[in-house]
């Protein structure tokens, strides 16, 4: 499938891009090579290939969600720059 310079200019216009004559010529050649490669892929026999949604098998790699030793409230608030009634005190961000 050959792509023409006019088609490249038309698509550039749809994308609201300005292309110089040199750029249009360059993109025409590049897109032509891409389409040639796609045509090569179309020649492959894939009749016996099973369709897949993933190229590799998926596996959950997350750790188990288990309870662990946690900090006590006093220990957590010990390094807080400001605290009030057992909570972290932060600057007001909503009026």
Secondary structure, 3 states (H helix, E strand, C coil): CCCCHHHHHHHHHHCCCCCCHHHHHHHHHHHHHHHHHHHHHHCCCCCCCCCCCCCCCCCCCCCCCCCCCCCCHHHHHCCCCCEECCEECCCCCCC
